[in-house]
Amino acid sequence: MPHTRSHFYLRDIDATAWLEFAALRHYLLTR
């Protein structure tokens, strides 16, 4: 099931990238 594992892996990376973006945006808005 490499396809399923890859799918979850990519989704996890996307979630991490979104959290980093939200944190950066918060930092810029409250600087």
N, C-alpha and C positions, 0 to 999 in steps of 0.2 A: 504493500500500500504506500509506495513512495509519493504518489500523487497527493493523497490525503495529508500525509505528513508535511509535504511541501506547502500545501494550502494553509495549514495551521501555522507553519513557520512564517509564511509571508504575512498572514494576518497579524501575527504577534509583532512582527517588525513594523507593520503599519500602525498598530496601536502604540508602540513605543515612540515612533516618529511623531504621532499626533500629540502624545503627552509632552514630548520635548518642545514641539511647536507652541503648545498652550503655555508651557512654562516660560518660554522665551518671550511670547507676546505679553504675558503678565508682567515680566521683568521690565519690558520696554514701556509698558503703560504706567507702571508705578515707580519709574526711576526718579 
